[in-house]
Amino acid sequence: SQQGEEDPQALSIQEGENATMNCSYKTSINNLQWYRQNSGRGLVHLILIRSNEREKHSGRLRVTLDTSKKSSSLLITASRAADTASYFCATETSGSRLTFGEGTQLTVNP
Amino acid sequence: GAVVSQHPSRVICKSGTSVKIECRSLDFQATTMFWYRQFPKQSLMLMATSNEGSKATYEQGVEKDKFLINHASLTLSTLTVASAHPEDSSFYICSAVREANQPQHFGDGTRLSIL
């Protein structure tokens, strides 16, 4: 079974709005990572947040991690049509092995 | 940034054919490479973990004799789908990582269609 569960499964917003995606997991982790996948392509790494970190920023992306609740969120601010993609969280427990969540399909309408 | 090359990007072949997919890390030595399978509109499912010079570690339910993995060097891993059948049709993606607690770098995937 998947370690991570993400919500929402699908999100549709207008350009300029913010998009928030959530991820929950079940076991202790070394880190949690967020990836983006355009249709029919491989995954692109966005942010890695370690278990002792609570928040990380990269450009328009903000990731939070709450290890007590075993949850993480990805916020994309001022969204653009080019942000349309599937977003996955993944948890690393040991040996670089990742377990992926089910993903959120984000659609940003021009 | 780090680049992982996966080849071929698309394969269409007849049932019973064996198909080899290559995954290369172009600008770093990968201690570990991973092979995933992805069905339409679903998440990635880890198939196996590949370490250079040692046998791959397969996830539960993945047939070792069907999905043969060779990790000949720190920059190359191959996945061979032996005697492929229509149910093996899927999107296969590889990734490479320098060390633990670092991001994985993904290839662009291989769309395998078995007729």
Interface residues (C-beta under 8 A of the other chain):
Chain A: Q2 N30 N31 Q33 Y35 G40 R41 G42 L43 V44 H45 L48 R50 F88 E92 S94 G95 S96 R97 L98 T99 F100 G101 E102 G103 Q105
Chain B: V4 Q6 T31 T32 F34 K41 Q42 S43 L44 L46 T49 F91 I93 S95 V97 E99 A100 N101 Q102 P103 Q104 H105 F106 G107 D108 G109 R111
